[in-house]
Amino acid sequence: MARMAIFAALRWECRPVLRRLRQSQRNRLDAFTVWRGRTTHHDVWLMKTGVGPDRAAQAAQAMISAGPFHLFMSTGCAGALADDLNPGDLAVATRVLADPAGPLFETDSVTREGINRAATRAALRTSMGPVLCSPHVLVTTAAKRAAAAHGSVAVEMEGVPIAACAAAHGVPFVSVRAILDSADTELQHSGRFVEPQTGAIKPLALAGYLASHPRAFGDLLALQRMMNTAEHSLNRFFDAWFAEEP
């Protein structure tokens, strides 16, 4: 039975995988929550990393100590950099990079084709290309345009350190992300009341922010709809992915 490690930053990003695991058990591995379970063809270790490259690097090192694994997968949501990507589309990385002038990490081509087949069966619109790993959220359209100038189709925050750990230990790596926000979406409000390491909402900070910025309420509802759309796409993808023979 194939043994894979799947990494996602936030609990809602873990849910599409977790819902498909049988006999799952929740444990701690170093500082991280990890679920271990089975699908028909896979022994799956799912780790909630928290947000950002530092947390992802620590999580990947913790996971590698529990190996061996035949695959590392980074998943969750991403921001679109390509103009033709919309919320709920999938960004399948051909490579991940943190800096256009720095090291990049290719994804496993054979597994990537399996991801594309699963996305097709799930009737999901998919874009393949380089994916940028940023140390911070790109909240403005200007920041997204600048990042897109180097050819990346999407941006997220955890892929490179996971890929680097996989490469150092000879483990194939892939990245499949559901688009949360389009390239022309501004995310100015969320950073004011979100815990940067975990992505959790800080209720008092949110209440205070809405009291002083009542017009932000509509933007936050739109963000929630985008999250629901991204999660729905990941649900459909993992239904198809885990159904495929290894």
Backbone bond lengths (Angstrom), bond angles and torsions (degrees), N, CA, C in turn:
res aa  C-N    CA-C-N  psi(-1)  N-CA   C-N-CA  omega(-1)  CA-C   N-CA-C  phi
1 M - - - 1.469 - - 1.523 109.50 -
2 A 1.328 116.17 129.09 1.457 121.30 -177.91 1.522 110.54 -64.78
3 R 1.323 116.51 139.67 1.465 122.26 -177.02 1.523 108.96 -116.54
4 M 1.318 116.50 117.81 1.455 120.13 -177.37 1.517 111.69 -127.00
5 A 1.323 115.21 151.71 1.466 122.54 173.84 1.517 107.90 -111.30
6 I 1.323 116.33 128.71 1.455 122.24 179.54 1.528 108.04 -118.60
7 F 1.324 115.77 133.38 1.461 122.55 -177.17 1.525 109.63 -117.99
8 A 1.333 116.26 131.15 1.463 121.83 173.68 1.516 107.98 -141.85
9 A 1.323 116.93 145.21 1.462 120.41 -171.07 1.520 112.92 -75.23
10 L 1.331 117.45 -42.04 1.462 121.97 -169.41 1.527 111.64 -119.12
11 R 1.325 116.25 159.94 1.459 119.92 -177.67 1.527 111.54 -60.27
12 W 1.349 118.20 -42.08 1.463 118.16 -178.51 1.517 111.12 -66.76
13 E 1.332 117.76 -26.82 1.457 120.57 176.30 1.531 111.62 -76.15
14 C 1.330 116.48 -23.40 1.469 120.62 176.05 1.530 112.33 -78.37
15 R 1.326 117.14 -28.07 1.471 120.34 -172.00 1.528 114.39 -56.24
16 P 1.339 120.38 -42.22 1.464 118.07 -179.28 1.524 113.99 -60.06
17 V 1.329 118.10 -30.30 1.461 121.46 174.48 1.519 110.08 -79.13
18 L 1.312 116.46 -47.44 1.456 121.59 -174.02 1.525 111.76 -59.29
19 R 1.328 117.33 -36.28 1.462 121.05 -179.25 1.520 112.49 -63.57
20 R 1.318 117.53 -19.74 1.448 120.80 -175.41 1.520 113.27 -102.67
21 L 1.314 117.40 2.38 1.452 120.87 -179.27 1.519 110.85 -91.43
22 R 1.316 115.89 132.21 1.457 121.80 174.41 1.521 109.09 -96.58
23 Q 1.320 115.63 148.09 1.463 121.84 177.79 1.522 111.18 52.81
24 S 1.327 116.61 38.87 1.464 119.45 -177.10 1.521 110.82 -75.56
25 Q 1.300 115.41 143.38 1.454 123.55 177.14 1.521 109.13 -126.42
26 R 1.321 115.38 133.91 1.457 120.47 179.50 1.520 109.07 -96.41
27 N 1.328 115.52 131.93 1.460 121.37 -179.62 1.527 109.59 -140.99
28 R 1.321 115.25 -179.07 1.454 121.96 172.17 1.516 108.65 -114.48
29 L 1.313 115.66 137.91 1.451 122.14 173.72 1.520 105.65 -126.73
30 D 1.330 115.28 107.39 1.462 121.00 -168.93 1.529 108.69 54.67
31 A 1.331 118.93 -121.92 1.466 121.08 -176.13 1.525 112.84 -94.88
32 F 1.341 118.09 11.84 1.457 120.60 -168.91 1.529 112.36 -119.56
33 T 1.332 113.99 147.91 1.456 120.29 172.08 1.520 108.51 -81.50
34 V 1.326 115.74 131.98 1.459 120.94 178.60 1.520 108.86 -136.14
35 W 1.331 115.60 137.49 1.461 121.62 173.88 1.526 107.90 -110.87
36 R 1.323 115.60 137.72 1.457 119.79 174.82 1.519 108.24 -119.94
37 G 1.324 116.64 130.26 1.451 120.75 -179.28 1.520 110.26 -158.18
38 R 1.323 115.05 -173.10 1.460 120.59 -176.46 1.512 111.17 -129.81
39 T 1.320 114.26 150.84 1.445 121.60 163.49 1.529 106.25 -117.75
40 T 1.313 118.48 -171.35 1.463 120.10 -177.92 1.516 111.71 -59.48
41 H 1.333 117.08 -39.05 1.459 120.51 -172.83 1.521 113.96 -119.13
42 H 1.321 118.30 1.54 1.459 119.78 -169.83 1.529 111.75 -135.22
43 D 1.323 114.73 142.70 1.460 123.43 164.77 1.526 105.47 -99.69
44 V 1.332 117.23 113.66 1.461 121.94 -168.40 1.523 110.81 -113.38
45 W 1.331 115.46 130.13 1.458 122.83 168.86 1.529 106.80 -110.67
46 L 1.308 116.65 118.45 1.460 123.15 -177.55 1.524 109.04 -111.75
47 M 1.328 116.88 123.17 1.461 120.84 -177.57 1.519 110.96 -118.74
48 K 1.332 116.48 132.41 1.467 122.41 172.59 1.525 107.42 -91.14
49 T 1.325 115.21 111.61 1.462 119.45 -170.57 1.521 113.66 -85.41
50 G 1.350 117.79 -26.59 1.447 119.58 -162.44 1.523 109.27 83.56
51 V 1.324 115.83 174.62 1.462 121.42 -169.14 1.525 111.66 -90.72
52 G 1.325 115.72 137.68 1.451 120.62 168.24 1.519 114.91 103.78
53 P 1.337 116.53 160.96 1.459 121.39 -175.40 1.527 114.50 -67.09
54 D 1.309 118.62 -33.24 1.465 119.33 179.68 1.524 111.18 -64.71
55 R 1.340 116.26 -47.66 1.459 120.29 177.55 1.527 110.69 -62.18
56 A 1.331 117.03 -40.70 1.460 120.46 -179.07 1.525 111.41 -64.07
57 A 1.326 117.14 -39.70 1.463 120.63 178.63 1.521 111.06 -62.61
58 Q 1.329 116.80 -43.83 1.463 120.53 178.36 1.525 110.74 -64.56
59 A 1.325 116.24 -40.53 1.462 120.19 -179.30 1.526 111.50 -64.44
60 A 1.323 116.68 -43.52 1.459 120.15 -179.35 1.524 111.35 -63.55
61 Q 1.329 116.92 -40.40 1.461 119.85 177.86 1.518 111.28 -64.82
62 A 1.335 116.38 -39.46 1.465 119.37 177.35 1.521 110.76 -63.70
63 M 1.335 116.37 -41.37 1.457 119.77 -178.74 1.517 112.02 -67.06
64 I 1.318 117.23 -40.80 1.460 119.77 -176.66 1.523 110.58 -61.77
65 S 1.324 116.67 -28.29 1.463 120.02 179.31 1.520 111.96 -69.67
66 A 1.336 117.53 -17.71 1.464 122.04 179.21 1.526 111.76 -97.48
67 G 1.335 117.67 6.55 1.456 122.91 -175.05 1.519 113.51 -65.43
68 P 1.346 116.70 -172.02 1.469 126.77 8.89 1.531 112.95 -84.65
69 F 1.338 115.58 156.79 1.459 123.07 176.60 1.523 109.46 -126.51
70 H 1.322 115.83 148.82 1.457 118.94 177.82 1.520 111.41 -91.85
71 L 1.374 117.15 -10.24 1.456 119.93 -177.63 1.517 110.02 -160.46
72 F 1.341 116.30 140.04 1.459 123.91 165.77 1.532 107.16 -110.01
73 M 1.325 116.26 130.03 1.465 121.25 177.20 1.519 109.59 -125.30
74 S 1.327 116.50 130.73 1.456 123.14 172.55 1.524 108.10 -102.08
75 T 1.333 116.66 129.41 1.453 119.96 -178.01 1.526 110.44 -142.51
76 G 1.322 115.31 -179.02 1.459 121.59 -176.63 1.517 109.35 124.76
77 C 1.319 116.74 -144.33 1.465 120.65 -178.56 1.524 110.29 -108.36
78 A 1.326 114.89 167.35 1.460 122.49 177.49 1.517 108.48 -149.83
79 G 1.317 115.77 159.92 1.452 121.14 172.41 1.513 109.88 -95.13
80 A 1.312 116.88 138.71 1.463 120.41 178.69 1.526 110.63 -73.16
81 L 1.308 115.42 138.26 1.458 122.05 167.91 1.528 110.53 -109.66
82 A 1.329 116.69 -32.25 1.461 121.31 175.71 1.524 109.66 -76.16
83 D 1.306 116.19 139.23 1.466 120.94 -175.87 1.523 112.95 -65.82
84 D 1.324 117.78 -25.25 1.465 119.74 -174.55 1.523 113.46 -90.66
85 L 1.336 118.46 6.37 1.459 121.30 177.72 1.522 109.93 -96.64
86 N 1.325 115.09 135.74 1.462 122.53 -178.20 1.518 110.12 -123.75
87 P 1.344 118.12 161.65 1.468 119.97 176.79 1.532 111.72 -51.88
88 G 1.330 114.74 131.46 1.454 120.88 -179.45 1.509 114.60 96.29
89 D 1.340 119.07 -18.61 1.460 120.90 172.52 1.528 109.50 -67.37
90 L 1.323 116.34 159.77 1.460 120.79 177.28 1.523 110.50 -103.84
91 A 1.327 115.79 137.10 1.461 122.56 170.08 1.524 107.63 -106.99
92 V 1.316 116.23 113.63 1.464 122.35 179.46 1.520 107.08 -105.69
93 A 1.321 115.83 115.32 1.466 120.30 -172.44 1.520 111.32 -75.35
94 T 1.326 115.96 132.79 1.458 121.08 166.65 1.525 110.29 -84.35
95 R 1.326 115.32 -28.42 1.461 122.98 174.32 1.522 107.55 -157.99
96 V 1.326 116.49 158.00 1.457 120.85 174.34 1.515 108.36 -121.74
97 L 1.323 115.61 145.56 1.453 120.59 -177.39 1.522 109.53 -150.08
98 A 1.333 115.19 149.47 1.461 120.44 177.70 1.515 111.85 -99.97
99 D 1.318 116.87 -21.17 1.460 122.29 -176.58 1.525 106.81 -153.05
100 P 1.340 118.06 129.15 1.474 119.42 -179.93 1.521 113.86 -55.38
101 A 1.324 116.79 -25.47 1.461 120.11 -179.73 1.527 112.51 -95.11
102 G 1.334 116.84 -3.88 1.455 120.79 -176.27 1.511 112.84 -102.65
103 P 1.329 116.46 -169.07 1.473 120.02 -179.03 1.524 111.33 -66.89
104 L 1.324 114.72 149.27 1.459 120.23 173.32 1.518 108.25 -128.68
105 F 1.328 114.84 158.92 1.457 120.76 -175.21 1.524 108.64 -126.71
106 E 1.331 115.68 118.16 1.454 121.04 179.06 1.530 109.79 -73.63
107 T 1.316 115.24 147.43 1.457 119.74 174.78 1.527 109.73 -91.24
108 D 1.319 115.64 161.15 1.461 121.35 -176.98 1.528 109.85 -71.86
109 S 1.322 116.90 119.94 1.463 120.79 -172.20 1.523 112.64 -69.06
110 V 1.324 117.72 -36.27 1.466 119.97 -179.15 1.527 110.40 -66.62
111 T 1.335 116.65 -47.78 1.462 120.09 178.46 1.518 111.02 -64.82
112 R 1.319 116.19 -35.76 1.464 120.86 178.87 1.527 111.21 -60.42
113 E 1.314 116.97 -38.69 1.465 119.58 177.42 1.524 110.68 -66.83
114 G 1.330 117.06 -36.33 1.458 119.72 174.85 1.518 112.17 -63.45
115 I 1.327 115.40 -37.93 1.472 120.14 176.30 1.529 109.94 -62.15
116 N 1.316 116.90 -43.15 1.463 120.23 179.52 1.522 111.56 -63.90
117 R 1.334 116.93 -39.99 1.472 119.25 177.56 1.522 110.86 -63.06
118 A 1.342 116.16 -42.11 1.464 119.60 179.28 1.520 110.64 -64.44
119 A 1.326 117.30 -41.96 1.463 120.42 179.15 1.522 111.17 -63.45
120 T 1.320 116.69 -38.09 1.465 120.33 178.07 1.522 110.68 -64.75
121 R 1.335 116.73 -44.63 1.470 119.51 178.29 1.517 111.44 -62.72
122 A 1.328 116.41 -32.24 1.467 121.02 179.28 1.522 112.72 -83.68
123 A 1.339 117.08 1.44 1.470 122.78 179.72 1.527 111.76 58.44
124 L 1.336 115.56 41.90 1.453 121.25 178.95 1.521 110.28 -104.62
125 R 1.301 116.13 137.54 1.458 121.76 176.76 1.529 108.60 -76.82
126 T 1.325 116.58 129.36 1.458 121.42 -170.85 1.520 111.18 -128.36
127 S 1.323 115.27 140.51 1.461 121.41 173.34 1.519 108.36 -122.78
128 M 1.332 116.37 131.02 1.452 121.58 176.84 1.518 109.51 -106.47
129 G 1.332 116.02 138.08 1.452 120.01 177.54 1.515 110.76 168.34
130 P 1.324 117.70 -177.78 1.461 121.20 178.13 1.531 110.58 -64.77
131 V 1.312 115.52 144.24 1.469 121.91 177.17 1.521 108.31 -122.91
132 L 1.318 115.45 129.29 1.461 122.59 -178.49 1.521 110.27 -86.20
133 C 1.330 116.07 138.30 1.464 121.90 173.94 1.527 107.63 -108.33
134 S 1.330 116.69 112.63 1.463 122.76 -175.75 1.519 110.41 -105.16
135 P 1.338 118.46 145.99 1.467 120.00 176.45 1.522 112.94 -76.30
136 H 1.336 117.80 -7.48 1.459 120.66 -179.71 1.527 109.06 -146.15
137 V 1.319 116.03 160.47 1.457 121.37 179.03 1.529 109.21 -69.87
138 L 1.317 116.33 135.79 1.466 121.07 173.96 1.523 107.29 -87.96
139 V 1.329 116.18 103.13 1.466 120.04 -169.78 1.517 113.40 -94.30
140 T 1.336 118.23 -15.67 1.466 119.97 -176.73 1.524 110.49 -114.00
141 T 1.322 115.07 155.39 1.459 119.12 176.36 1.524 110.71 -64.55
142 A 1.333 116.98 -33.14 1.462 119.90 178.77 1.525 111.12 -62.71
143 A 1.330 117.23 -43.17 1.463 120.72 178.73 1.524 110.63 -64.58
144 K 1.316 117.01 -38.65 1.461 120.37 178.83 1.524 111.00 -66.65
145 R 1.336 117.08 -41.74 1.463 120.12 178.96 1.523 110.60 -61.59
146 A 1.313 116.77 -41.10 1.464 120.13 179.91 1.526 110.69 -63.81
147 A 1.325 116.72 -41.53 1.465 120.27 179.52 1.521 111.05 -68.24
148 A 1.329 117.30 -37.43 1.460 121.20 -178.51 1.515 112.36 -67.58
149 A 1.325 117.49 -21.03 1.460 120.73 -177.80 1.517 112.28 -60.49
150 H 1.325 117.47 -21.73 1.466 121.23 -179.16 1.522 112.55 -92.64
151 G 1.350 117.99 3.31 1.453 120.83 172.02 1.512 116.39 100.04
152 S 1.322 118.51 -2.55 1.461 119.86 178.84 1.522 110.28 -72.25
153 V 1.341 116.25 143.90 1.464 120.24 -178.75 1.518 112.24 -91.80
154 A 1.341 117.52 -20.87 1.464 121.17 -177.05 1.519 108.86 -154.97
155 V 1.336 115.24 167.01 1.464 121.16 -179.03 1.522 109.33 -135.00
156 E 1.321 115.30 138.12 1.464 122.41 174.13 1.522 107.97 -143.22
157 M 1.332 118.87 -166.73 1.459 119.07 -169.63 1.538 114.84 -129.86
158 E 1.333 118.11 -0.45 1.470 118.10 -172.80 1.524 115.10 -126.71
159 G 1.315 119.32 -12.10 1.454 121.24 -167.14 1.513 115.74 -64.90
160 V 1.325 118.10 -43.13 1.468 120.10 -173.10 1.525 113.10 -62.62
161 P 1.339 120.83 -49.62 1.462 117.74 -179.49 1.528 113.29 -63.76
162 I 1.325 117.63 -31.55 1.467 119.73 175.88 1.524 109.84 -68.05
163 A 1.340 116.18 -43.93 1.462 120.14 178.20 1.528 111.59 -63.90
164 A 1.337 116.80 -39.29 1.464 120.23 -179.82 1.522 111.02 -63.76
165 C 1.325 116.72 -41.81 1.464 120.27 178.01 1.523 110.56 -64.88
166 A 1.327 116.65 -42.47 1.459 120.48 178.47 1.528 110.69 -60.97
167 A 1.333 117.33 -45.30 1.459 120.76 -179.15 1.523 111.52 -63.09
168 A 1.328 116.27 -39.16 1.470 120.18 -179.03 1.520 112.22 -64.92
169 H 1.335 116.53 -23.14 1.470 119.95 -177.15 1.522 112.49 -115.31
170 G 1.329 117.42 13.31 1.447 120.98 174.39 1.520 114.63 69.78
171 V 1.331 116.93 29.24 1.463 121.41 -179.59 1.523 108.55 -103.51
172 P 1.333 119.77 127.73 1.467 120.63 175.91 1.530 110.75 -59.55
173 F 1.329 115.20 148.13 1.460 121.60 -176.27 1.516 109.96 -131.27
174 V 1.343 116.22 140.52 1.465 121.90 171.45 1.521 109.03 -139.01
175 S 1.327 115.13 160.04 1.459 121.69 178.25 1.515 108.87 -137.24
176 V 1.330 116.34 125.05 1.461 121.50 175.31 1.520 107.56 -133.40
177 R 1.323 115.71 122.29 1.460 121.79 -173.54 1.522 110.36 -129.82
178 A 1.328 116.19 140.88 1.457 121.54 172.78 1.522 108.93 -89.80
179 I 1.315 116.38 134.06 1.462 120.95 -178.99 1.529 109.58 -69.90
180 L 1.331 115.16 128.77 1.461 122.30 175.80 1.527 109.88 -93.01
181 D 1.312 117.17 -57.42 1.457 122.10 -174.87 1.522 110.20 -121.55
182 S 1.320 116.28 140.05 1.458 121.42 178.88 1.527 109.85 -74.85
183 A 1.328 115.71 170.75 1.466 120.57 -176.31 1.523 112.46 -65.54
184 D 1.321 117.32 -23.21 1.467 119.73 -178.91 1.524 113.27 -101.75
185 T 1.348 117.35 15.19 1.465 122.13 178.50 1.522 110.61 -93.31
186 E 1.305 117.06 129.05 1.462 122.02 175.35 1.533 109.02 -91.73
187 L 1.336 116.49 137.57 1.469 122.06 -179.62 1.525 110.54 -119.29
188 Q 1.306 117.02 44.05 1.460 121.65 -171.92 1.526 113.02 -66.31
189 H 1.317 118.67 -28.00 1.461 119.96 -169.60 1.533 113.82 -85.41
190 S 1.328 117.44 -36.03 1.466 119.85 -165.12 1.522 113.75 -62.73
191 G 1.340 118.52 -32.73 1.453 119.90 -176.18 1.516 114.50 -66.79
192 R 1.320 117.51 -13.58 1.455 120.45 -176.24 1.529 113.16 -77.25
193 F 1.327 117.66 -21.54 1.469 119.09 -174.07 1.528 112.75 -138.88
194 V 1.326 116.49 19.86 1.458 121.12 178.15 1.523 108.87 -111.19
195 E 1.323 116.08 131.46 1.455 121.33 175.74 1.528 109.01 -66.70
196 P 1.337 118.87 118.56 1.464 120.07 -170.33 1.520 114.61 -65.76
197 Q 1.330 118.61 -28.11 1.455 119.96 -177.21 1.525 113.52 -83.86
198 T 1.329 116.78 -29.13 1.464 119.58 -175.55 1.514 113.73 -114.55
199 G 1.329 118.24 -17.58 1.455 120.98 -175.60 1.508 113.86 79.19
200 A 1.323 117.87 4.41 1.462 121.51 -178.31 1.526 110.61 -75.40
201 I 1.333 115.28 145.67 1.458 121.10 176.27 1.531 109.39 -75.63
202 K 1.328 116.31 134.55 1.462 121.42 174.19 1.532 107.42 -94.93
203 P 1.350 117.82 104.21 1.476 120.64 -169.73 1.520 113.95 -57.00
204 L 1.323 118.20 -44.72 1.463 119.49 -178.35 1.526 111.30 -65.89
205 A 1.321 115.89 -40.27 1.462 119.47 178.17 1.530 110.58 -64.81
206 L 1.331 116.67 -39.00 1.462 120.21 178.26 1.528 110.96 -64.26
207 A 1.330 115.96 -46.28 1.467 119.37 -179.38 1.525 110.93 -60.89
208 G 1.321 116.39 -43.53 1.448 119.82 179.49 1.516 112.38 -65.63
209 Y 1.323 116.23 -38.43 1.459 119.66 -179.47 1.523 111.05 -67.05
210 L 1.335 117.01 -42.73 1.461 119.93 179.85 1.530 111.50 -67.59
211 A 1.335 116.70 -32.05 1.470 119.12 177.93 1.523 111.07 -64.09
212 S 1.327 116.79 -34.90 1.467 119.97 -178.43 1.528 113.08 -96.48
213 H 1.355 116.77 -13.36 1.464 121.29 179.31 1.528 109.03 -133.90
214 P 1.314 119.23 66.73 1.474 120.90 -174.59 1.524 113.38 -60.68
215 R 1.336 117.92 -26.86 1.458 119.71 -179.64 1.532 112.18 -70.77
216 A 1.333 116.07 -13.80 1.466 119.18 178.93 1.521 112.34 -72.04
217 F 1.335 117.42 -16.59 1.462 120.17 -175.48 1.527 111.33 -59.23
218 G 1.321 117.43 -42.76 1.458 120.91 179.47 1.514 112.06 -63.28
219 D 1.346 116.41 -38.78 1.461 119.65 178.29 1.523 110.98 -65.78
220 L 1.333 116.52 -37.01 1.465 119.46 -179.86 1.521 111.16 -69.71
221 L 1.319 117.23 -35.97 1.465 119.61 174.61 1.524 110.68 -63.29
222 A 1.323 116.05 -40.57 1.460 119.56 177.55 1.529 111.10 -63.04
223 L 1.337 116.76 -39.43 1.461 120.80 177.67 1.522 110.51 -63.22
224 Q 1.333 117.24 -41.02 1.462 120.14 178.45 1.526 110.50 -62.96
225 R 1.323 117.37 -39.51 1.466 120.07 177.86 1.529 110.63 -64.03
226 M 1.334 117.01 -38.96 1.458 120.06 178.09 1.527 111.14 -65.06
227 M 1.341 117.01 -39.58 1.460 120.31 176.85 1.517 110.92 -62.45
228 N 1.332 116.68 -42.84 1.462 120.26 178.81 1.531 110.74 -62.09
229 T 1.328 116.46 -41.02 1.461 120.72 179.38 1.518 111.02 -64.15
230 A 1.339 116.79 -44.24 1.464 120.43 179.04 1.522 111.14 -63.30
231 E 1.318 117.23 -43.29 1.462 119.90 -179.89 1.526 110.93 -64.72
232 H 1.330 117.15 -39.68 1.461 120.56 178.35 1.531 110.78 -60.62
233 S 1.326 117.34 -41.52 1.458 120.16 178.27 1.521 111.47 -65.13
234 L 1.324 117.51 -41.15 1.464 119.98 177.39 1.518 111.06 -64.56
235 N 1.325 117.58 -36.92 1.469 120.27 174.54 1.522 110.75 -57.66
236 R 1.315 116.40 -48.61 1.461 120.37 -178.64 1.525 111.07 -64.88
237 F 1.335 116.39 -41.01 1.456 119.05 -179.89 1.521 111.42 -62.47
238 F 1.336 117.55 -49.98 1.461 118.94 -175.49 1.523 112.12 -70.19
239 D 1.313 118.52 -27.90 1.460 119.91 170.24 1.530 110.24 -56.11
240 A 1.319 116.21 -47.56 1.457 121.19 -178.25 1.525 112.10 -73.69
241 W 1.319 116.42 -40.26 1.476 121.25 -177.32 1.525 111.24 -62.81
242 F 1.302 117.53 -48.37 1.459 119.59 -177.07 1.526 112.77 -73.65
243 A 1.329 117.36 -14.86 1.459 120.04 177.88 1.525 112.20 -81.29
244 E 1.335 116.82 -16.06 1.465 119.73 -176.58 1.513 111.52 -80.12
245 E 1.316 116.74 141.51 1.453 121.60 174.37 1.525 109.94 -62.61
246 P 1.328 117.22 139.61 1.473 119.36 179.65 1.528 111.58 -66.61
